[in-house]
Amino acid sequence: MRSRSLGSNISAGFGSLGGGEVTECTQLLYHSCHEAIMRMCQHAMAFGANAVIAMRFDRNEIANTMSEVAAYGTAGGDRPEAVSGGA
């Protein structure tokens, strides 16, 4: 979960008046998505996976000041023993 600073909120408010892209919000969303992907990959690798398939995002705004981004998918590997730990 990430929150915009007061300065970013004010800047984004003025930017939205003129229309077009609000770069502060775009950057916040980009960084939040990137961090969610990295955490998902680290979690999958901790289970021995070397791939994530069917990856998706969930994104929510909370009180117009915070963004919550979740990345999820199915962890797997190119060999059956990659995820199960081998047998």
LINHU-V140949 format. One line per field, one symbol per residue. psi: psi as a letter, one per 30 degrees, with the letter a starting at -180 (. if undefined). A space follows every 10 residues. Layout:
BEGIN
psi: ???
END
This chain:
BEGIN
psi: klklleeeee eeeeefefla kjeeeeeeee eeeeeeeeee eeeeefgglg lklhklkkkk kjggfkkkkk klajkalfke feefgk.
END
